[in-house]
Amino acid sequence: MKIILATSNKGKVKEIQKSFEKFEIVPFSEVLKPFDIEENADSFKENAIIKAKAVYEALGDKNLIVLSDDSGISVPILGNEPGVRSARYTGENATAKDNLYKLIYELKKRGIKRTPAFYTAAIALATKEGVFSVHGWMYGEVIDEARGDNGFGYDPMFIPEGFDKTLGELDESVKKEFSHRSKALRLAKRLIG
Ligand code: IMP
């Protein structure tokens, strides 16, 4: 079965491809001219639905399935920031590194070495039967430095519950087993059947 991904974030595409090994996964940039999708809602779920619907409508083939992921990291001591603004924490053209170092800076500024944090992933599916959404979460802590190169985004500063290393240092199999995205993808798979 073919699934079009409404994302071109390389880190997400790689993780989704690994979780959906039996499916043909095609990032939308391979089948459509790139276009901007306004992700201006204030929940992960609504943003995921906006993306999935936009790509589904642009494709114009009712039989395709479009899968989107809207995700981010929330730090309760910072009022759950950056949350839905994770990808744009330092501005519209922010790089993943800019955002990572801004979050580290926000902790350092307050003298926080380590504090609880969690990742959220909302996955939306646009299909001819309608639009569906599911969620997954991963809890842990963020630290005031970046360690390791695995994963992407904020992973070098995130230590998952039950581990003593960051996702940047841990083997990729840890994310495949326990991540917010993997949990949401497992539920999405059950919807696709
Ligand atoms: P989105 O493309 O608007 O959903 O942005 C998601 C942003 O959240 C990414 O650019 C990352 O900064 C962050 N993020 C989401 N999931 C992860 C993850 O699994 N690891 C690290 N950062 C993540």
py3Dmol code that shows the C-alpha trace and the ligand (Angstrom):
import py3Dmol

protein = """\
ATOM      1  CA  MET A   1       0.000   0.000   0.000  1.00  0.00           C
ATOM      2  CA  LYS A   2       1.231   3.483  -0.870  1.00  0.00           C
ATOM      3  CA  ILE A   3       1.196   6.277   1.709  1.00  0.00           C
ATOM      4  CA  ILE A   4       2.070   9.874   0.868  1.00  0.00           C
ATOM      5  CA  LEU A   5       3.786  11.748   3.687  1.00  0.00           C
ATOM      6  CA  ALA A   6       2.773  15.363   4.234  1.00  0.00           C
ATOM      7  CA  THR A   7       6.247  16.229   5.514  1.00  0.00           C
ATOM      8  CA  SER A   8       9.700  16.681   4.096  1.00  0.00           C
ATOM      9  CA  ASN A   9      11.489  16.773   7.477  1.00  0.00           C
ATOM     10  CA  LYS A  10      14.246  14.193   6.832  1.00  0.00           C
ATOM     11  CA  GLY A  11      14.343  13.002  10.460  1.00  0.00           C
ATOM     12  CA  LYS A  12      10.601  12.323  10.497  1.00  0.00           C
ATOM     13  CA  VAL A  13      10.604  10.693   7.029  1.00  0.00           C
ATOM     14  CA  LYS A  14      13.376   8.304   8.121  1.00  0.00           C
ATOM     15  CA  GLU A  15      11.577   7.315  11.332  1.00  0.00           C
ATOM     16  CA  ILE A  16       8.214   6.862   9.574  1.00  0.00           C
ATOM     17  CA  GLN A  17       9.809   4.744   6.826  1.00  0.00           C
ATOM     18  CA  LYS A  18      11.411   2.498   9.449  1.00  0.00           C
ATOM     19  CA  SER A  19       8.103   2.001  11.296  1.00  0.00           C
ATOM     20  CA  PHE A  20       6.122   1.340   8.103  1.00  0.00           C
ATOM     21  CA  GLU A  21       8.519  -1.104   6.452  1.00  0.00           C
ATOM     22  CA  LYS A  22       5.756  -3.017   4.658  1.00  0.00           C
ATOM     23  CA  PHE A  23       4.299   0.139   3.059  1.00  0.00           C
ATOM     24  CA  GLU A  24       5.549   2.220   0.160  1.00  0.00           C
ATOM     25  CA  ILE A  25       6.245   5.592   1.795  1.00  0.00           C
ATOM     26  CA  VAL A  26       6.534   8.597  -0.532  1.00  0.00           C
ATOM     27  CA  PRO A  27       7.283  12.124   0.751  1.00  0.00           C
ATOM     28  CA  PHE A  28       4.872  14.549  -0.942  1.00  0.00           C
ATOM     29  CA  SER A  29       7.784  16.578  -2.355  1.00  0.00           C
ATOM     30  CA  GLU A  30       8.432  13.643  -4.738  1.00  0.00           C
ATOM     31  CA  VAL A  31       4.976  13.802  -6.306  1.00  0.00           C
ATOM     32  CA  LEU A  32       3.916  17.436  -5.960  1.00  0.00           C
ATOM     33  CA  LYS A  33       5.577  20.794  -6.539  1.00  0.00           C
ATOM     34  CA  PRO A  34       6.605  22.103  -3.096  1.00  0.00           C
ATOM     35  CA  PHE A  35       4.041  24.455  -1.557  1.00  0.00           C
ATOM     36  CA  ASP A  36       3.736  26.203   1.781  1.00  0.00           C
ATOM     37  CA  ILE A  37       1.256  24.898   4.328  1.00  0.00           C
ATOM     38  CA  GLU A  38       0.244  27.361   7.060  1.00  0.00           C
ATOM     39  CA  GLU A  39       0.603  25.504  10.369  1.00  0.00           C
ATOM     40  CA  ASN A  40      -1.008  28.186  12.467  1.00  0.00           C
ATOM     41  CA  ALA A  41      -3.266  26.197  14.808  1.00  0.00           C
ATOM     42  CA  ASP A  42      -2.534  25.985  18.507  1.00  0.00           C
ATOM     43  CA  SER A  43      -2.638  22.213  18.864  1.00  0.00           C
ATOM     44  CA  PHE A  44      -0.524  19.435  17.373  1.00  0.00           C
ATOM     45  CA  LYS A  45      -3.695  17.645  16.301  1.00  0.00           C
ATOM     46  CA  GLU A  46      -5.138  20.588  14.344  1.00  0.00           C
ATOM     47  CA  ASN A  47      -1.801  21.277  12.641  1.00  0.00           C
ATOM     48  CA  ALA A  48      -1.469  17.614  11.647  1.00  0.00           C
ATOM     49  CA  ILE A  49      -4.992  17.680  10.173  1.00  0.00           C
ATOM     50  CA  ILE A  50      -4.277  20.926   8.260  1.00  0.00           C
ATOM     51  CA  LYS A  51      -1.175  19.320   6.673  1.00  0.00           C
ATOM     52  CA  ALA A  52      -2.799  15.986   5.804  1.00  0.00           C
ATOM     53  CA  LYS A  53      -5.859  17.670   4.244  1.00  0.00           C
ATOM     54  CA  ALA A  54      -3.787  20.185   2.251  1.00  0.00           C
ATOM     55  CA  VAL A  55      -1.688  17.447   0.647  1.00  0.00           C
ATOM     56  CA  TYR A  56      -4.693  15.130   0.095  1.00  0.00           C
ATOM     57  CA  GLU A  57      -6.582  17.907  -1.708  1.00  0.00           C
ATOM     58  CA  ALA A  58      -3.547  18.923  -3.775  1.00  0.00           C
ATOM     59  CA  LEU A  59      -3.034  15.306  -4.911  1.00  0.00           C
ATOM     60  CA  GLY A  60      -6.622  15.024  -6.145  1.00  0.00           C
ATOM     61  CA  ASP A  61      -6.595  11.194  -6.053  1.00  0.00           C
ATOM     62  CA  LYS A  62      -9.232  10.071  -3.551  1.00  0.00           C
ATOM     63  CA  ASN A  63      -7.744   6.576  -3.281  1.00  0.00           C
ATOM     64  CA  LEU A  64      -4.422   7.729  -1.857  1.00  0.00           C
ATOM     65  CA  ILE A  65      -3.712   7.861   1.878  1.00  0.00           C
ATOM     66  CA  VAL A  66      -1.883  10.912   3.208  1.00  0.00           C
ATOM     67  CA  LEU A  67      -0.130  10.767   6.573  1.00  0.00           C
ATOM     68  CA  SER A  68       1.094  13.844   8.412  1.00  0.00           C
ATOM     69  CA  ASP A  69       3.004  14.311  11.652  1.00  0.00           C
ATOM     70  CA  ASP A  70       2.927  17.404  13.809  1.00  0.00           C
ATOM     71  CA  SER A  71       5.158  17.131  16.800  1.00  0.00           C
ATOM     72  CA  GLY A  72       7.251  18.994  19.295  1.00  0.00           C
ATOM     73  CA  ILE A  73       8.781  19.180  22.722  1.00  0.00           C
ATOM     74  CA  SER A  74       7.154  20.776  25.775  1.00  0.00           C
ATOM     75  CA  VAL A  75       8.956  21.868  28.933  1.00  0.00           C
ATOM     76  CA  PRO A  76       6.506  22.394  31.842  1.00  0.00           C
ATOM     77  CA  ILE A  77       8.834  24.759  33.761  1.00  0.00           C
ATOM     78  CA  LEU A  78       8.824  27.023  30.666  1.00  0.00           C
ATOM     79  CA  GLY A  79       5.007  27.015  30.459  1.00  0.00           C
ATOM     80  CA  ASN A  80       5.168  24.040  28.036  1.00  0.00           C
ATOM     81  CA  GLU A  81       7.254  26.004  25.545  1.00  0.00           C
ATOM     82  CA  PRO A  82       8.250  25.538  22.758  1.00  0.00           C
ATOM     83  CA  GLY A  83       5.319  23.107  22.174  1.00  0.00           C
ATOM     84  CA  VAL A  84       3.603  23.674  18.820  1.00  0.00           C
ATOM     85  CA  ARG A  85       6.278  26.267  18.038  1.00  0.00           C
ATOM     86  CA  SER A  86       9.125  23.706  18.303  1.00  0.00           C
ATOM     87  CA  ALA A  87      10.083  24.021  14.630  1.00  0.00           C
ATOM     88  CA  ARG A  88       9.869  27.838  14.722  1.00  0.00           C
ATOM     89  CA  TYR A  89      11.278  28.504  18.210  1.00  0.00           C
ATOM     90  CA  THR A  90      13.889  30.975  16.939  1.00  0.00           C
ATOM     91  CA  GLY A  91      11.792  32.240  14.018  1.00  0.00           C
ATOM     92  CA  GLU A  92      10.336  31.177  10.669  1.00  0.00           C
ATOM     93  CA  ASN A  93      13.642  30.210   9.023  1.00  0.00           C
ATOM     94  CA  ALA A  94      15.108  28.578  12.111  1.00  0.00           C
ATOM     95  CA  THR A  95      17.364  25.552  11.744  1.00  0.00           C
ATOM     96  CA  ALA A  96      17.042  22.550  14.061  1.00  0.00           C
ATOM     97  CA  LYS A  97      20.392  23.527  15.658  1.00  0.00           C
ATOM     98  CA  ASP A  98      19.225  27.139  16.295  1.00  0.00           C
ATOM     99  CA  ASN A  99      16.148  25.794  18.095  1.00  0.00           C
ATOM    100  CA  LEU A 100      18.112  23.230  20.113  1.00  0.00           C
ATOM    101  CA  TYR A 101      20.578  25.874  21.329  1.00  0.00           C
ATOM    102  CA  LYS A 102      17.789  28.333  22.127  1.00  0.00           C
ATOM    103  CA  LEU A 103      16.149  25.779  24.435  1.00  0.00           C
ATOM    104  CA  ILE A 104      19.532  25.090  26.057  1.00  0.00           C
ATOM    105  CA  TYR A 105      19.989  28.857  26.475  1.00  0.00           C
ATOM    106  CA  GLU A 106      16.518  29.215  28.083  1.00  0.00           C
ATOM    107  CA  LEU A 107      17.495  26.573  30.680  1.00  0.00           C
ATOM    108  CA  LYS A 108      20.946  28.024  31.328  1.00  0.00           C
ATOM    109  CA  LYS A 109      19.491  31.540  31.728  1.00  0.00           C
ATOM    110  CA  ARG A 110      17.382  30.216  34.617  1.00  0.00           C
ATOM    111  CA  GLY A 111      20.174  28.091  36.121  1.00  0.00           C
ATOM    112  CA  ILE A 112      18.259  24.869  35.291  1.00  0.00           C
ATOM    113  CA  LYS A 113      20.563  21.904  34.650  1.00  0.00           C
ATOM    114  CA  ARG A 114      17.837  19.277  34.170  1.00  0.00           C
ATOM    115  CA  THR A 115      14.033  19.439  34.156  1.00  0.00           C
ATOM    116  CA  PRO A 116      11.041  17.295  33.079  1.00  0.00           C
ATOM    117  CA  ALA A 117       9.973  17.516  29.429  1.00  0.00           C
ATOM    118  CA  PHE A 118       7.898  15.539  26.977  1.00  0.00           C
ATOM    119  CA  TYR A 119       7.533  15.020  23.268  1.00  0.00           C
ATOM    120  CA  THR A 120       4.104  14.886  21.600  1.00  0.00           C
ATOM    121  CA  ALA A 121       3.361  13.528  18.131  1.00  0.00           C
ATOM    122  CA  ALA A 122      -0.017  13.931  16.449  1.00  0.00           C
ATOM    123  CA  ILE A 123      -0.447  11.841  13.321  1.00  0.00           C
ATOM    124  CA  ALA A 124      -3.316  12.593  10.934  1.00  0.00           C
ATOM    125  CA  LEU A 125      -4.514  10.367   8.118  1.00  0.00           C
ATOM    126  CA  ALA A 126      -6.495  11.811   5.216  1.00  0.00           C
ATOM    127  CA  THR A 127      -8.324   9.040   3.366  1.00  0.00           C
ATOM    128  CA  LYS A 128     -11.432   8.626   1.258  1.00  0.00           C
ATOM    129  CA  GLU A 129     -13.226   7.489   4.437  1.00  0.00           C
ATOM    130  CA  GLY A 130     -12.390  10.759   6.200  1.00  0.00           C
ATOM    131  CA  VAL A 131      -9.696  12.340   8.357  1.00  0.00           C
ATOM    132  CA  PHE A 132      -8.457  10.586  11.506  1.00  0.00           C
ATOM    133  CA  SER A 133      -5.899  11.519  14.135  1.00  0.00           C
ATOM    134  CA  VAL A 134      -3.938   9.733  16.870  1.00  0.00           C
ATOM    135  CA  HIS A 135      -1.318  10.798  19.427  1.00  0.00           C
ATOM    136  CA  GLY A 136       1.785   9.462  21.118  1.00  0.00           C
ATOM    137  CA  TRP A 137       3.935  10.871  23.940  1.00  0.00           C
ATOM    138  CA  MET A 138       7.431  10.281  25.286  1.00  0.00           C
ATOM    139  CA  TYR A 139       8.347  11.556  28.754  1.00  0.00           C
ATOM    140  CA  GLY A 140      11.775  12.342  30.134  1.00  0.00           C
ATOM    141  CA  GLU A 141      13.998  15.291  30.961  1.00  0.00           C
ATOM    142  CA  VAL A 142      15.916  17.975  29.089  1.00  0.00           C
ATOM    143  CA  ILE A 143      19.442  18.991  30.095  1.00  0.00           C
ATOM    144  CA  ASP A 144      21.371  22.216  29.567  1.00  0.00           C
ATOM    145  CA  GLU A 145      23.765  20.782  26.975  1.00  0.00           C
ATOM    146  CA  ALA A 146      23.719  18.825  23.709  1.00  0.00           C
ATOM    147  CA  ARG A 147      25.150  15.297  23.737  1.00  0.00           C
ATOM    148  CA  GLY A 148      25.439  12.933  20.761  1.00  0.00           C
ATOM    149  CA  ASP A 149      24.451  13.088  17.090  1.00  0.00           C
ATOM    150  CA  ASN A 150      21.713  10.485  16.734  1.00  0.00           C
ATOM    151  CA  GLY A 151      18.094  11.437  16.054  1.00  0.00           C
ATOM    152  CA  PHE A 152      17.267  15.015  15.091  1.00  0.00           C
ATOM    153  CA  GLY A 153      15.936  18.290  16.502  1.00  0.00           C
ATOM    154  CA  TYR A 154      16.009  18.404  20.292  1.00  0.00           C
ATOM    155  CA  ASP A 155      17.179  14.778  20.709  1.00  0.00           C
ATOM    156  CA  PRO A 156      20.745  15.652  21.871  1.00  0.00           C
ATOM    157  CA  MET A 157      19.311  17.350  24.994  1.00  0.00           C
ATOM    158  CA  PHE A 158      16.482  14.877  25.767  1.00  0.00           C
ATOM    159  CA  ILE A 159      16.955  11.980  28.221  1.00  0.00           C
ATOM    160  CA  PRO A 160      14.020   9.546  28.044  1.00  0.00           C
ATOM    161  CA  GLU A 161      12.550   8.184  31.269  1.00  0.00           C
ATOM    162  CA  GLY A 162      14.408   5.030  32.372  1.00  0.00           C
ATOM    163  CA  PHE A 163      17.676   5.967  30.600  1.00  0.00           C
ATOM    164  CA  ASP A 164      20.711   8.005  31.594  1.00  0.00           C
ATOM    165  CA  LYS A 165      21.802   9.151  28.138  1.00  0.00           C
ATOM    166  CA  THR A 166      20.274  11.525  25.604  1.00  0.00           C
ATOM    167  CA  LEU A 167      18.503  10.359  22.441  1.00  0.00           C
ATOM    168  CA  GLY A 168      21.510  11.810  20.637  1.00  0.00           C
ATOM    169  CA  GLU A 169      23.702   9.229  22.395  1.00  0.00           C
ATOM    170  CA  LEU A 170      21.324   6.267  22.574  1.00  0.00           C
ATOM    171  CA  ASP A 171      20.956   3.741  19.764  1.00  0.00           C
ATOM    172  CA  GLU A 172      18.178   4.526  17.249  1.00  0.00           C
ATOM    173  CA  SER A 173      16.362   1.360  18.379  1.00  0.00           C
ATOM    174  CA  VAL A 174      15.346   3.208  21.590  1.00  0.00           C
ATOM    175  CA  LYS A 175      13.362   5.775  19.613  1.00  0.00           C
ATOM    176  CA  LYS A 176      11.879   3.074  17.424  1.00  0.00           C
ATOM    177  CA  GLU A 177      10.572   1.301  20.516  1.00  0.00           C
ATOM    178  CA  PHE A 178       9.534   4.146  22.832  1.00  0.00           C
ATOM    179  CA  SER A 179       9.182   7.434  20.951  1.00  0.00           C
ATOM    180  CA  HIS A 180       6.086   9.630  20.748  1.00  0.00           C
ATOM    181  CA  ARG A 181       6.146   9.140  16.956  1.00  0.00           C
ATOM    182  CA  SER A 182       6.473   5.337  17.123  1.00  0.00           C
ATOM    183  CA  LYS A 183       3.572   5.120  19.578  1.00  0.00           C
ATOM    184  CA  ALA A 184       1.339   7.295  17.375  1.00  0.00           C
ATOM    185  CA  LEU A 185       2.406   5.397  14.246  1.00  0.00           C
ATOM    186  CA  ARG A 186       1.462   2.065  15.845  1.00  0.00           C
ATOM    187  CA  LEU A 187      -2.054   3.418  16.401  1.00  0.00           C
ATOM    188  CA  ALA A 188      -2.164   4.853  12.857  1.00  0.00           C
ATOM    189  CA  LYS A 189      -1.215   1.451  11.457  1.00  0.00           C
ATOM    190  CA  ARG A 190      -4.209  -0.103  13.203  1.00  0.00           C
ATOM    191  CA  LEU A 191      -6.480   2.458  11.518  1.00  0.00           C
ATOM    192  CA  ILE A 192      -5.077   1.658   8.075  1.00  0.00           C
ATOM    193  CA  GLY A 193      -5.443  -2.063   8.764  1.00  0.00           C
TER     194      GLY A 193
END
"""
ligand_1 = """\
23
IMP
P 6.693 20.241 12.794
O 7.310 19.872 11.489
O 5.993 21.548 12.805
O 5.845 19.123 13.341
O 7.914 20.437 13.767
C 8.328 19.496 14.649
C 9.555 20.024 15.371
O 9.526 19.489 16.688
C 10.833 19.518 14.744
O 11.368 20.436 13.852
C 11.728 19.329 15.958
O 12.283 20.544 16.299
C 10.756 18.937 17.057
N 10.605 17.484 17.144
C 9.512 16.727 16.851
N 9.749 15.430 17.022
C 11.033 15.340 17.400
C 11.856 14.223 17.703
O 11.478 13.055 17.600
N 13.103 14.538 18.068
C 13.566 15.809 18.167
N 12.867 16.871 17.865
C 11.583 16.647 17.483
"""
view = py3Dmol.view(width=600, height=400)
view.addModel(protein, "pdb")
view.setStyle({"model": 0}, {"cartoon": {"style": "trace"}})
view.addModel(ligand_1, "xyz")
view.setStyle({"model": 1}, {"stick": {}})
view.zoomTo()
view.show()
